[in-house]
């Protein structure tokens, strides 16, 4: 159960996954993170692009952490279905 009374996240949510295919010259990454803003809202930040480049960023703001987690899990399922997999080198996520 998620406790909304503290304004803090109940647990950290970070994900960094990659999709590569040398034959197609494909080297993509996708990163997700849920954090709390200075105003106490929950923010889901997405970053994606070609590995080694800045890529694009999109932020979604939620009043309820549960809604952010639902979107986080739905996006994770979509990307896994397209072939994105965890990368052995951690530390690249949302740098």
N, C-alpha and C positions, 0 to 999 in steps of 0.2 A: 504494500500500500504506500502511496506517495503522500507525504505530509507537506502541505502547502503553507503551513503556519510560519516557517522560519524564513522564507524567501530565498533559501539556498537549495541547490540541486540535491536530490537524495543520493545520487551517485554520479561519477563522471561519465560522459558519453563522448567518445572520440573514435573515429574510424578513418583509416587510410587504406585504400585499395587501388590496385593497378590492373590494367588490361594491356597486354603486349602481344604483338604478332609481327615477327620480323619479316615474313613474306609480304605483309601489307604495309610495312613501315609504320606500324601502329604502336604508340607508346603513350598511353593515357593514364591519368590518375584522377581519383575522386576522393575528396576528404569531407567528413562531416564532424561537427562538434556542437554540442549543446552547452550553453553557458548562461549565466545570469547577467543582465545589464545593470548599469548603475541605478536604474530606476526600479529594479526588482522584477522586471519582466524576464521571461525565458526566451532565449534567442537560439535558433538553429542556424548555423553558418555552414554553407556549402562552398567548396572550392573544387574546380575541375580544370583540366587542360592537358597539354602535352607535358610529359615528364621532363623536368629541367627548365620549365618556363613558368611564369607567374600565373597564367590562366585567368579564369573568371571567378568572381565571388558573388554569392547571393545570400542575403540574410532574411530569415523569417522570424517575426516576433509573435509570441504567444503569451496570453495571460495565465495559461495553465500548462504546467510541465508535461502532463499526460498527452496533450495535443502535440507537443514538440516530439515526444518520444514516439508517438504513433507515426508521425511523418518520417522521423529518423529510421524506424524499422521498415516502413514502406519503401523508402528510397534505397535502403540497403538490399532489400529483396529484389528490387528492379535491377540494380547494378550487378548483383550476383547472377541473376538470370541472363544478363548480357555477357558474362564471362569475366567480370572484375573479381580479383582475388587479393587476399591480404599480402602485403609485401614483407619479406623478411627483414628489411631495413626499416626500423621504426624511427620516429623522430622527424619525419618530413611533414607530418600532418599539421596543417594550419600554421605554418611558420610565420 
